[in-house]
Amino acid sequence: MPIEATYDLLCDPPRPVEVLFEIAARRILTTWLETRDVVATEDDLRLAAQFLHRSGLSLEPISSSEVRLVSQRGESTILTREAAILAAVRSLAAVESPRPTRSIARAA
């Protein structure tokens, strides 16, 4: 049986947005769920590259449909633009820590 719950935003406010890719990721995932297709625009790829750069990864364009993902150690792999964006989304999910259960209050 589901329990309705709300977060106590005064005691545990949401984490502030640090990079624009966080906002784009929501739109990308919503579109993916609605259409079952990941769309990789130039702007999305640029935002993903900026986000991945903070983690020590760089995206280098190879062609109109592929990029090279390079680590600080020089290891690289070739991905489609869509796969690179999803790699950034997965990295974003790893950055966000789950909210502690103590911050959830039962609705009255």
Phi, psi and omega in degrees: 000120181291146178247127176289135181216154175228154176277143175275094185289340179282320181274332183221075183293154178296154178292137179292150177292128182258328180224150183296336180298333178300321179285317180296325182300321179298315179295318179299313182291323177298315178298319180298316180293324182283323187251348185061030180217131177271124179257127182246093177279165177300319180295317178298318180295321178296316179295321178296319179296318178297318180293314181295328179300325178296336180264007179087017178245147177233150176250127178242124179293137177251313179215188180289346182237355183228152176225160174253126176264120185239131178273170178297332180279357179092359176289142182218160175214151180260131182229158168289163178300321180295318179295325178295320178294318178293328175297321178293321178297317178297321178295323178296318179297326179288331180289320183284123178272148179294146179289138180294147183294336181294343182275357180265126178249136177292140178290142181280000000 
